Amino acid sequence: MPDRSETYDRAVRRFLDLAAAPLRATHYSPRALAMSCGLPANSGYRATYAMESARLLRRDSAGAYLRGDLAGRIGLSALGIGELAVVALPVLEQLRRDTGLTALLGRQHEGGILVGPFAFGRGARFVVPHVQRLEVLRREPGPDLFEMRVLRNGPEDHWLLSHPIGPAAPGRLALVGLLGRSDLKAPQADRQAALATAVARFSQTLDPAAAAPEPSNGDPESAPKRW
Amino acid sequence: MTGSAALASAPAAAAAAGNIERIVRVLNCFGPDNAPLASGALVAGMGGSRATGYGLLRAMVRQGLLQRVDHGWLRLGPAAQTLGFVPLAAGYGERFSATTVAGLPARGRTAADPLGHEVAWNQHLVEIVDHSEFASPGPWRIAFANASLSNPWREALLRSLRYGVRVNGDMVSDLVIETADDDWRRQLGQIERLLADRPAALIVSAAPGDDGQLSDLLMHAIRDGTVVVAVDRRPREVDATLAFVSASGAVIGRTSALWLAERLAGRGRVWMLSGVQGASPAIRRQGSALEVFSDFPGIAIEAVTHTGWTGEGGYRAIEDLLDDIGTPPDAVWCDSGLQGVGAVEAFLARGLTPPMHTGGDLNRMYKLAIQHRIDFMAVDYPAAMGALAIETALTILRGGQVPRRIETPMQVILPRGQETASVKADAWAERHVRWELPDDAILSQGASLRPSAKTAEHVDARPL
């Protein structure tokens, strides 16, 4: 009987390749995406179609492939925080639309914030590939505005807004918005205020406690929030 | 037609799409808290035959999408965690697609990512482990089992580690250090003695050559409640440490080789000088460099040799190769400047112009490259990881969460005007070099290199 383990390994590799393809370059057709992974046009098309049907991949308004919301949910579930997936991506998307700035989720850690890989601009040189703890260098009075150290190819200091999510506890989550490198210019007051408002509002939306069923007295204002 | 015969004759395309749907179904089964699920249940929900189901599950475990937690129980693994990186806009990988180099793409990389960042950072980076069971009240006693002090980098690592203790002085009651002179058997005995004194944490930089006994000893120590952190070189088994503080040897090897190949326009003779034979960073750097060189058919690797990461080793290697081969090469690939300085000096001693070189770390390497206008690039292997190892051990002792593998950031250092299509400078060598510091200063040791305000001297100059 032939050894089929290579077939299964190839299928898993194909899955991971296709899921990673939108991170490497922009593709506007299933054929281009499949070919970028070295797949034959026919089987590549079907595999891409299967991934898109399952929401592992999606397309933006211009038709470019992106990772889909199911990929995000699986990733967050693998980290044990899958419950946030329902709202995290729409919230981050909305935050980005409202402010035009990079936003991401982090975990409070040792007085800093532990974040996964993220990108704060177009081009691979804007990718921060490492899981790292953002160190607080300076805290400004007023909203939760910090100057924090981001390690990319070398250390860079950035202004970030961070808002905790959920009850105070070690390792609690935080919604983070990036305002830009601190050596270039001070964050403009209006951008800062807009981001502060948006981050605070959206972090409330993400708060699991806000989703807990509460007794309603019929007043629409006191009805439990849906998320 | 039997079931297996029908499966074998099914069109490959349909099978591919079918398997992808099955993989998605499995990944979709797990709840938000990633609670383990029975493999039998996963197979039942997958559709298709049991043989296919179990075959796919095994492949998913092999490639990290799933993780075994007990016999027959699985949960989402580290490769699944990476799916959580969902950029909101397309096109952030575009920059590399414009800088495709002749000879690429190749294994482990794509045309859009010639440096292989995906390979370098996509695996296991988000495996964060909760160590609350190791929480204990401080201050703590820490032991350090060091592989050796055989070169300036290793001395800088120790300085950085001591610096980490100094800045966390109130949390560390005692630091005990043993050095094994790169002899793994000696290190085994030293670690047994260190563990007999019941330190709260043991930091290990593993001596090369271990046959697995070191891993067994460390796993036993972890079971007994000792926090074990590896720095720079890890033991053979990944599970023999709670965290590994290092920097990517693959990035050093790949970036330096790609720079050489591009500077040579894909054609030339290269001699490769590695560090300590059997040391894990040396293996990773050399393997990654060879992988890049293999994509350039015009690059001839004439020699691969080991130097023990010493200037004398580098000098001797070049002497021997010049005697054997006669004609100097077009380029010398060194995985560190520790041997690179010896290699450059060997060419100079014979009145030859040093060829293109790689290898940083050592201040003298930068001084030589700039003084003699050598075509040169370096990725400093950060000695600052010593202090990071102390911080990691203290975080675990406080019951915190840490990534299983902690990457210390690195910089690409180039003299001005020597960037290539794919390799750009993070810092210029002319600004990175420290003319006022001794030749053997290691520039990547972080804060431990800074002048001390109290003593007005460099920590670098303090006795070990």
HADDOCK unambig.tbl for C-alpha pairs under 7 A between the chains (distance, minus, plus):
assign (segid A and resid 5 and name CA) (segid B and resid 55 and name CA) 6.29 0.50 0.50
assign (segid A and resid 8 and name CA) (segid B and resid 55 and name CA) 6.41 0.50 0.50
assign (segid A and resid 8 and name CA) (segid B and resid 56 and name CA) 5.29 0.50 0.50
assign (segid A and resid 8 and name CA) (segid B and resid 59 and name CA) 5.80 0.50 0.50
assign (segid A and resid 9 and name CA) (segid B and resid 59 and name CA) 5.07 0.50 0.50
assign (segid A and resid 11 and name CA) (segid B and resid 16 and name CA) 6.18 0.50 0.50
assign (segid A and resid 11 and name CA) (segid B and resid 19 and name CA) 6.25 0.50 0.50
assign (segid A and resid 11 and name CA) (segid B and resid 20 and name CA) 6.58 0.50 0.50
assign (segid A and resid 12 and name CA) (segid B and resid 59 and name CA) 6.79 0.50 0.50
assign (segid A and resid 12 and name CA) (segid B and resid 60 and name CA) 6.34 0.50 0.50
assign (segid A and resid 15 and name CA) (segid B and resid 20 and name CA) 6.20 0.50 0.50
assign (segid A and resid 23 and name CA) (segid B and resid 93 and name CA) 6.13 0.50 0.50
assign (segid A and resid 24 and name CA) (segid B and resid 93 and name CA) 4.70 0.50 0.50
assign (segid A and resid 24 and name CA) (segid B and resid 112 and name CA) 6.03 0.50 0.50
assign (segid A and resid 24 and name CA) (segid B and resid 113 and name CA) 6.96 0.50 0.50
assign (segid A and resid 25 and name CA) (segid B and resid 91 and name CA) 5.81 0.50 0.50
assign (segid A and resid 25 and name CA) (segid B and resid 93 and name CA) 5.06 0.50 0.50
assign (segid A and resid 25 and name CA) (segid B and resid 94 and name CA) 5.45 0.50 0.50
assign (segid A and resid 25 and name CA) (segid B and resid 112 and name CA) 6.55 0.50 0.50
assign (segid A and resid 26 and name CA) (segid B and resid 90 and name CA) 6.07 0.50 0.50
assign (segid A and resid 26 and name CA) (segid B and resid 91 and name CA) 5.07 0.50 0.50
assign (segid A and resid 43 and name CA) (segid B and resid 13 and name CA) 4.31 0.50 0.50
assign (segid A and resid 43 and name CA) (segid B and resid 16 and name CA) 6.93 0.50 0.50
assign (segid A and resid 46 and name CA) (segid B and resid 17 and name CA) 5.84 0.50 0.50
assign (segid A and resid 47 and name CA) (segid B and resid 16 and name CA) 6.61 0.50 0.50
assign (segid A and resid 47 and name CA) (segid B and resid 17 and name CA) 4.70 0.50 0.50
assign (segid A and resid 47 and name CA) (segid B and resid 20 and name CA) 6.78 0.50 0.50
assign (segid A and resid 50 and name CA) (segid B and resid 17 and name CA) 6.28 0.50 0.50
assign (segid A and resid 50 and name CA) (segid B and resid 21 and name CA) 6.40 0.50 0.50
assign (segid A and resid 64 and name CA) (segid B and resid 90 and name CA) 6.50 0.50 0.50
assign (segid A and resid 65 and name CA) (segid B and resid 90 and name CA) 6.97 0.50 0.50
assign (segid A and resid 66 and name CA) (segid B and resid 90 and name CA) 6.03 0.50 0.50
assign (segid A and resid 67 and name CA) (segid B and resid 86 and name CA) 5.83 0.50 0.50
assign (segid A and resid 71 and name CA) (segid B and resid 83 and name CA) 5.20 0.50 0.50
assign (segid A and resid 71 and name CA) (segid B and resid 84 and name CA) 6.11 0.50 0.50
assign (segid A and resid 72 and name CA) (segid B and resid 83 and name CA) 5.96 0.50 0.50
assign (segid A and resid 72 and name CA) (segid B and resid 84 and name CA) 4.23 0.50 0.50
assign (segid A and resid 72 and name CA) (segid B and resid 85 and name CA) 6.73 0.50 0.50
assign (segid A and resid 72 and name CA) (segid B and resid 86 and name CA) 5.98 0.50 0.50
assign (segid A and resid 73 and name CA) (segid B and resid 84 and name CA) 6.80 0.50 0.50
assign (segid A and resid 74 and name CA) (segid B and resid 27 and name CA) 6.75 0.50 0.50
assign (segid A and resid 74 and name CA) (segid B and resid 28 and name CA) 7.00 0.50 0.50
assign (segid A and resid 74 and name CA) (segid B and resid 80 and name CA) 6.57 0.50 0.50
assign (segid A and resid 74 and name CA) (segid B and resid 83 and name CA) 6.70 0.50 0.50
assign (segid A and resid 74 and name CA) (segid B and resid 84 and name CA) 6.69 0.50 0.50
assign (segid A and resid 75 and name CA) (segid B and resid 80 and name CA) 5.44 0.50 0.50
assign (segid A and resid 75 and name CA) (segid B and resid 81 and name CA) 4.18 0.50 0.50
assign (segid A and resid 75 and name CA) (segid B and resid 82 and name CA) 6.01 0.50 0.50
assign (segid A and resid 75 and name CA) (segid B and resid 83 and name CA) 4.65 0.50 0.50
assign (segid A and resid 75 and name CA) (segid B and resid 84 and name CA) 3.63 0.50 0.50
assign (segid A and resid 76 and name CA) (segid B and resid 81 and name CA) 6.65 0.50 0.50
assign (segid A and resid 76 and name CA) (segid B and resid 84 and name CA) 5.55 0.50 0.50
assign (segid A and resid 77 and name CA) (segid B and resid 31 and name CA) 6.58 0.50 0.50
assign (segid A and resid 77 and name CA) (segid B and resid 32 and name CA) 4.47 0.50 0.50
assign (segid A and resid 77 and name CA) (segid B and resid 33 and name CA) 5.87 0.50 0.50
assign (segid A and resid 77 and name CA) (segid B and resid 34 and name CA) 5.53 0.50 0.50
assign (segid A and resid 78 and name CA) (segid B and resid 34 and name CA) 5.62 0.50 0.50
assign (segid A and resid 78 and name CA) (segid B and resid 76 and name CA) 5.11 0.50 0.50
assign (segid A and resid 78 and name CA) (segid B and resid 77 and name CA) 6.51 0.50 0.50
assign (segid A and resid 78 and name CA) (segid B and resid 80 and name CA) 6.14 0.50 0.50
assign (segid A and resid 78 and name CA) (segid B and resid 81 and name CA) 5.12 0.50 0.50
assign (segid A and resid 79 and name CA) (segid B and resid 81 and name CA) 6.16 0.50 0.50
assign (segid A and resid 80 and name CA) (segid B and resid 32 and name CA) 5.89 0.50 0.50
assign (segid A and resid 80 and name CA) (segid B and resid 33 and name CA) 4.14 0.50 0.50
assign (segid A and resid 80 and name CA) (segid B and resid 34 and name CA) 5.33 0.50 0.50
assign (segid A and resid 81 and name CA) (segid B and resid 32 and name CA) 5.81 0.50 0.50
assign (segid A and resid 81 and name CA) (segid B and resid 33 and name CA) 5.98 0.50 0.50
assign (segid A and resid 82 and name CA) (segid B and resid 32 and name CA) 3.73 0.50 0.50
assign (segid A and resid 82 and name CA) (segid B and resid 33 and name CA) 6.26 0.50 0.50
assign (segid A and resid 83 and name CA) (segid B and resid 32 and name CA) 5.20 0.50 0.50
assign (segid A and resid 93 and name CA) (segid B and resid 88 and name CA) 6.56 0.50 0.50
assign (segid A and resid 116 and name CA) (segid B and resid 126 and name CA) 6.57 0.50 0.50
assign (segid A and resid 117 and name CA) (segid B and resid 85 and name CA) 6.71 0.50 0.50
assign (segid A and resid 121 and name CA) (segid B and resid 92 and name CA) 6.79 0.50 0.50
assign (segid A and resid 122 and name CA) (segid B and resid 91 and name CA) 6.26 0.50 0.50
assign (segid A and resid 122 and name CA) (segid B and resid 92 and name CA) 3.96 0.50 0.50
assign (segid A and resid 123 and name CA) (segid B and resid 92 and name CA) 4.17 0.50 0.50
assign (segid A and resid 123 and name CA) (segid B and resid 93 and name CA) 5.03 0.50 0.50
assign (segid A and resid 123 and name CA) (segid B and resid 94 and name CA) 5.48 0.50 0.50
assign (segid A and resid 123 and name CA) (segid B and resid 95 and name CA) 4.88 0.50 0.50
assign (segid A and resid 124 and name CA) (segid B and resid 92 and name CA) 5.76 0.50 0.50
assign (segid A and resid 124 and name CA) (segid B and resid 93 and name CA) 4.84 0.50 0.50
assign (segid A and resid 124 and name CA) (segid B and resid 94 and name CA) 6.98 0.50 0.50
assign (segid A and resid 124 and name CA) (segid B and resid 95 and name CA) 6.01 0.50 0.50
assign (segid A and resid 124 and name CA) (segid B and resid 96 and name CA) 6.95 0.50 0.50
assign (segid A and resid 129 and name CA) (segid B and resid 121 and name CA) 6.22 0.50 0.50
assign (segid A and resid 130 and name CA) (segid B and resid 121 and name CA) 6.89 0.50 0.50
assign (segid A and resid 130 and name CA) (segid B and resid 125 and name CA) 6.84 0.50 0.50
assign (segid A and resid 131 and name CA) (segid B and resid 125 and name CA) 6.18 0.50 0.50
assign (segid A and resid 131 and name CA) (segid B and resid 126 and name CA) 6.29 0.50 0.50
assign (segid A and resid 151 and name CA) (segid B and resid 409 and name CA) 6.60 0.50 0.50
assign (segid A and resid 152 and name CA) (segid B and resid 409 and name CA) 6.87 0.50 0.50
assign (segid A and resid 153 and name CA) (segid B and resid 409 and name CA) 6.22 0.50 0.50
assign (segid A and resid 153 and name CA) (segid B and resid 410 and name CA) 5.91 0.50 0.50
assign (segid A and resid 153 and name CA) (segid B and resid 411 and name CA) 5.44 0.50 0.50
assign (segid A and resid 153 and name CA) (segid B and resid 426 and name CA) 6.72 0.50 0.50
assign (segid A and resid 154 and name CA) (segid B and resid 409 and name CA) 6.24 0.50 0.50
assign (segid A and resid 154 and name CA) (segid B and resid 410 and name CA) 6.39 0.50 0.50
assign (segid A and resid 154 and name CA) (segid B and resid 411 and name CA) 5.90 0.50 0.50
